[in-house]
Amino acid sequence: QHFTTEAPLLTAERLDALREVWGEAEAKKTVEEAHVLLFPSAAEQAEYPMELFLEDLAEFLQTDPSKATLSLVDAEKFLGENQ
């Protein structure tokens, strides 16, 4: 509900904000760092906790995400596929 009505995952504003906090586009972030950057508010993290993020990330990456790192391009693709 939160991501479809209050804070859609893929908006121009959200992508701009993500790009600003991510830093260099090629910079690799840990799964934990990416979760916080992708879902910065307490409401988002409550609705989409790390456990669910890991499940979706495993499907997106087609591998165990526990040791994965994500680039900004990966993060943007993830948002697009999980809108």
Summary of the structure (lengths in Angstrom):
residues: 83
radius of gyration: 11.8
end to end distance: 11.5
largest distance: 32.1
contacts: 211
relative contact order: 0.21
helix: 66%
strand: 5%
